Amino acid sequence: MSSFALLIDISAKDVAETVYEGLTKTSKAQDCLYIDCKYYTASIQLKKISESESKSSIDDAEGIIVCFDPNKLESLKLASEWLEVDKDENIPIRLLVCETLPDSAIATYIFKIATSNHFEVIQLSPNPDEIEEDEEYGVNRILSAMTAHEWSNLTIKDSRTEPQKTITHQEPDVPVRVAEVKLSDANNKEVEGSIDEEFDDKAFSELFPKLMEVRSKASCLDLDKRRKMAEKVILVLIFICFFYFCQIYLPVFCGFFLLSI
């Protein structure tokens, strides 16, 4: 049986079409994604279905791409239901895709439900001020996630001409405005973290949804990489708490000290 992934259109036809065209453009066969990477080749059937299809259609699927419109309440509601169909987590590739997330509490909610169901949230056209350097998004990010999976029908390339290597999930770039936690790229570079020196109230208020985004994108990492990323995030939170503690209480301490001399 050939490998296949589901592309679910939940009142987001334009999003689903963009994803479909982007994934199938390199394949000569209809409704197929052809992967030809350094280590293997594979032809993946891409099945397009609507939200009205039976949820039993996910049986035997190796990937599920849920396309929705966050600005439509009904689309968001139905997408939430589809996120919960694989309670046993039998589907390795789990992507929740939209055009652009709204800059509101809805985005936080979307990251929360996606994370709780181990889905990665991908925007086709994220807000420009949210895109970090070298960050992968849109169809390119979807393709990377698909390529990182070991498909059941893949053909390993000849090890005599290509060095054989265990295929693992590609670590995504995880942008956090206050703390930029860069996960490893396709070459499995070490997890890096850097602290943004500029803090303000707006950045602090955005920290929670950004952390939810980190959690969402980290769902495809192995246990060791998750642990390393968690250590980086914890260090960032400690640094932020220390910064705000000093900002609020240090002037008070200094004032008491000056009054006592």
C-alpha positions as CSV (number, residue, x, y, z in Angstrom):
1,M,0.0,0.0,0.0
2,S,1.4,3.4,-1.0
3,S,2.0,6.1,1.6
4,F,-0.4,8.9,1.7
5,A,-1.2,12.2,3.6
6,L,-4.5,13.9,4.0
7,L,-5.0,17.6,3.0
8,I,-8.2,18.8,4.8
9,D,-9.9,21.9,3.6
10,I,-11.9,23.4,6.4
11,S,-13.6,26.5,4.8
12,A,-10.1,27.6,3.6
13,K,-10.1,26.7,-0.1
14,D,-7.3,29.2,-1.0
15,V,-5.0,27.9,1.7
16,A,-5.6,24.3,0.8
17,E,-5.0,25.0,-2.9
18,T,-1.8,26.9,-2.2
19,V,-0.5,23.9,-0.1
20,Y,-1.6,21.4,-2.7
21,E,0.0,23.2,-5.6
22,G,3.2,23.8,-3.7
23,L,3.6,20.1,-2.7
24,T,2.7,18.5,-6.0
25,K,4.5,20.8,-8.4
26,T,7.6,18.6,-8.6
27,S,5.6,15.4,-9.2
28,K,4.6,14.1,-12.7
29,A,1.9,11.9,-11.1
30,Q,-1.4,13.5,-10.2
31,D,-2.2,14.2,-6.5
32,C,1.3,13.2,-5.5
33,L,4.2,14.7,-3.6
34,Y,7.6,13.4,-4.9
35,I,10.4,13.6,-2.4
36,D,14.0,13.4,-3.7
37,C,16.4,14.3,-0.8
38,K,20.0,13.4,0.0
39,Y,19.1,10.1,1.6
40,Y,15.9,8.7,0.0
41,T,13.2,9.1,-2.6
42,A,9.5,8.6,-2.1
43,S,6.2,9.2,-3.9
44,I,3.4,10.3,-1.5
45,Q,-0.2,10.4,-2.4
46,L,-1.9,13.6,-1.3
47,K,-5.6,13.1,-0.7
48,K,-7.7,16.2,-0.6
49,I,-10.9,16.0,1.6
50,S,-13.3,18.5,3.1
51,E,-14.5,18.9,6.6
52,S,-17.6,16.9,5.9
53,E,-15.7,13.7,5.2
54,S,-15.8,11.0,7.8
55,K,-13.0,11.3,10.3
56,S,-12.3,7.6,9.8
57,S,-10.6,8.6,6.6
58,I,-7.4,9.2,8.6
59,D,-6.9,5.5,9.1
60,D,-3.4,4.5,7.8
61,A,-2.5,8.1,6.9
62,E,1.1,9.0,7.7
63,G,0.4,12.8,7.6
64,I,-2.5,15.1,8.2
65,I,-2.5,18.8,7.0
66,V,-5.5,20.7,8.4
67,C,-6.1,23.9,6.5
68,F,-8.4,26.5,8.2
69,D,-9.3,30.1,8.4
70,P,-8.7,31.6,11.9
71,N,-11.0,34.5,11.1
72,K,-14.0,32.3,10.6
73,L,-15.5,30.9,13.8
74,E,-17.0,27.8,12.2
75,S,-13.7,27.0,10.5
76,L,-11.8,27.3,13.7
77,K,-14.4,25.2,15.5
78,L,-14.2,22.4,12.9
79,A,-10.4,22.5,12.8
80,S,-10.4,22.0,16.6
81,E,-12.5,18.9,16.2
82,W,-10.1,17.5,13.5
83,L,-7.1,18.1,15.7
84,E,-8.6,15.6,18.2
85,V,-9.3,12.7,15.8
86,D,-6.0,10.9,16.4
87,K,-6.0,10.5,20.2
88,D,-3.5,7.6,20.0
89,E,-1.0,9.8,18.0
90,N,-0.6,7.2,15.3
91,I,-0.1,9.9,12.6
92,P,3.5,11.2,12.7
93,I,3.1,14.4,10.6
94,R,0.5,16.7,12.1
95,L,0.3,20.2,10.7
96,L,-2.3,23.0,11.2
97,V,-2.0,25.5,8.4
98,C,-3.6,29.0,7.8
99,E,-2.8,32.1,5.8
100,T,-2.0,34.5,8.7
101,L,-2.8,34.3,12.4
102,P,-4.7,37.2,13.8
103,D,-2.8,39.4,16.3
104,S,-5.2,38.6,19.2
105,A,-6.1,36.1,21.9
106,I,-7.3,33.8,19.2
107,A,-3.7,33.1,18.2
108,T,-2.9,32.1,21.8
109,Y,-5.9,29.8,21.7
110,I,-4.9,28.2,18.4
111,F,-1.4,27.5,19.7
112,K,-2.8,26.0,22.8
113,I,-5.1,23.5,21.1
114,A,-2.5,22.7,18.5
115,T,0.1,22.0,21.2
116,S,-2.2,19.9,23.3
117,N,-2.8,17.7,20.2
118,H,0.8,17.7,19.1
119,F,0.2,19.7,15.9
120,E,2.6,22.3,14.5
121,V,1.1,25.6,13.5
122,I,2.3,26.9,10.1
123,Q,1.4,30.3,8.5
124,L,1.7,30.7,4.8
125,S,2.1,34.5,5.1
126,P,3.1,35.4,8.7
127,N,3.3,39.1,9.7
128,P,6.6,40.5,8.5
129,D,7.6,41.7,11.9
130,E,7.3,38.1,13.3
131,I,9.6,36.5,10.8
132,E,13.0,35.9,12.2
133,E,16.2,35.6,10.1
134,D,16.5,32.2,8.3
135,E,13.1,31.2,9.7
136,E,11.2,28.7,7.5
137,Y,7.5,29.1,7.0
138,G,4.8,28.5,4.5
139,V,4.9,25.7,1.9
140,N,8.7,25.4,2.4
141,R,8.2,24.5,6.1
142,I,5.5,22.0,5.2
143,L,7.8,20.4,2.7
144,S,10.6,20.2,5.2
145,A,8.3,18.5,7.7
146,M,7.1,16.0,5.0
147,T,10.7,15.3,4.0
148,A,11.9,14.7,7.6
149,H,9.5,11.8,8.0
150,E,10.5,8.2,7.2
151,W,7.7,7.2,4.8
152,S,6.8,3.6,4.7
153,N,7.4,3.3,0.9
154,L,10.7,5.3,0.7
155,T,13.6,4.0,-1.3
156,I,17.0,4.5,0.4
157,K,19.6,5.8,-2.0
158,D,22.7,3.7,-2.7
159,S,25.1,4.1,0.2
160,R,28.0,3.6,-2.1
161,T,27.3,7.0,-3.6
162,E,25.4,8.7,-0.8
163,P,26.4,8.4,2.9
164,Q,23.6,6.6,4.7
165,K,22.2,8.4,7.7
166,T,19.2,7.9,10.0
167,I,16.4,10.2,9.0
168,T,15.1,12.3,11.8
169,H,12.6,15.1,12.1
170,Q,14.0,18.4,11.0
171,E,14.1,20.8,13.9
172,P,12.1,24.0,13.0
173,D,13.3,27.5,13.7
174,V,11.3,28.7,16.8
175,P,11.0,32.5,17.0
176,V,10.4,34.1,20.4
177,R,10.5,37.9,20.4
178,V,12.0,38.2,23.9
179,A,14.2,35.1,23.6
180,E,15.2,33.8,20.3
181,V,15.5,30.0,20.6
182,K,17.0,28.7,17.4
183,L,16.6,25.0,17.0
184,S,18.9,22.9,14.8
185,D,18.5,23.0,11.1
186,A,18.5,20.1,8.6
187,N,22.2,19.4,9.4
188,N,21.4,18.9,13.0
189,K,23.4,21.8,14.4
190,E,23.4,22.3,18.1
191,V,20.5,24.2,19.7
192,E,21.3,27.8,20.1
193,G,19.8,30.5,22.2
194,S,20.2,34.2,22.3
195,I,18.7,36.8,24.5
196,D,17.3,40.0,23.1
197,E,18.6,42.9,25.1
198,E,15.5,45.1,24.5
199,F,12.6,44.5,26.9
200,D,9.4,46.4,27.0
201,D,5.8,45.8,28.2
202,K,4.5,44.9,24.8
203,A,7.2,42.2,24.3
204,F,6.5,40.8,27.8
205,S,2.8,40.6,27.0
206,E,3.6,38.7,23.9
207,L,5.8,36.1,25.6
208,F,3.0,33.7,26.5
209,P,1.7,33.2,22.9
210,K,5.3,32.9,21.6
211,L,6.0,30.2,24.2
212,M,2.9,28.4,23.0
213,E,4.3,28.6,19.5
214,V,7.6,27.2,20.7
215,R,5.7,24.3,22.2
216,S,3.8,23.7,19.0
217,K,6.8,23.6,16.8
218,A,8.8,21.5,19.2
219,S,6.2,18.7,19.0
220,C,8.3,17.0,16.2
221,L,11.5,16.9,18.2
222,D,12.9,13.9,19.9
223,L,13.1,13.7,23.7
224,D,16.7,14.9,23.9
225,K,16.2,17.9,21.7
226,R,13.0,18.8,23.6
227,R,15.0,18.7,26.9
228,K,17.7,21.0,25.5
229,M,15.1,23.4,24.2
230,A,13.3,23.4,27.5
231,E,16.5,24.3,29.3
232,K,17.1,27.3,27.0
233,V,13.5,28.5,27.6
234,I,13.8,28.2,31.4
235,L,17.0,30.2,31.4
236,V,15.2,32.9,29.3
237,L,12.3,33.0,31.8
238,I,14.7,33.3,34.7
239,F,16.5,36.1,33.0
240,I,13.2,37.9,32.2
241,C,12.0,37.6,35.8
242,F,15.3,38.9,37.2
243,F,15.2,41.8,34.8
244,Y,11.7,42.9,35.8
245,F,12.5,42.3,39.5
246,C,15.4,44.7,39.2
247,Q,13.4,47.1,37.2
248,I,10.6,47.3,39.9
249,Y,12.4,46.7,43.2
250,L,15.9,48.0,42.7
251,P,14.9,51.7,42.7
252,V,13.0,51.1,45.9
253,F,16.0,49.5,47.6
254,C,18.2,52.3,46.4
255,G,15.7,54.9,47.8
256,F,15.7,53.2,51.2
257,F,19.5,53.1,51.2
258,L,19.9,56.8,50.3
259,L,17.4,57.7,53.1
260,S,19.4,55.8,55.6
261,I,22.7,57.6,55.1
